[in-house]
Amino acid sequence: MSRTADDPVPPRLVLNLDEAFRVLEALEDARLAMRETGVAPGLQDELATVIRVIHGRLGFEEGGVS
């Protein structure tokens, strides 16, 4: 994934594994709730980007984000 100067995702984020899972779960829940209600498609895309970055940093497959 390429990064740009205006990318809102920090290049380095330090969390312990438990914290990372909690953040990832919260982001996925928020995105799902937004998708189910059809709210803020642009923000849904931003959340999907952040979720993909966290998935990648944790070594997970991208399959969790559609």
N, C-alpha and C positions, 0 to 999 in steps of 0.2 A: 504494500500500500504506500503510495507516494504521499509526501507531506508538503504543504505549502506554508508560507509565512503566516497566513491568516487562519490556519487550522486550529480549531478550538480544543483539540485533544492535546494535552500536555505530552511532550516527548518522553518524559520520565515521571512516572507515578509510582510511589513506593507504598505498598500496602502488604500486610501479611496475608497469607493465603485465605484465612477465614474472612478477613475484611474484603478481600477481592471478590470472593463468592457472594457475600452479602450485597456489595455494590452491584455486581453483575445481575443478581436476582432482582434487585429493586429496579434497575434500568429495564430489564426484560419485562417485568410486570407493568411498568409505566407505559412502555411501548405497546404492549398488548392491549391495555385499557384504552389507549388513544386510538389504536387501530380498530377496536371493536365499536367505538363511538364515532369513528370517522373524523376525529379532531386533528387539526394541525399536521397535515401530511408532510410539510417541510421539516417540522420538528421530529416527526417520526423517522425521517431519513437521517437526521443528525444523530438521533439515539441509536439507530442501526449502525452508523459508522462507529460510534463510541463502543457499542457492544462488540462489533467485529474486532476492534483494536484490543479490547480486554480479552476476548476469546483467544486471539493470536498470542498475546503476551502470556497467557496461561497455558498455551500449547494445545488448545482445543480446536476442533474442526469448526468451520464456519456454518455448519448445518443448522445451528440453533437460531439463526437469523434468516428470515425470509423476506 
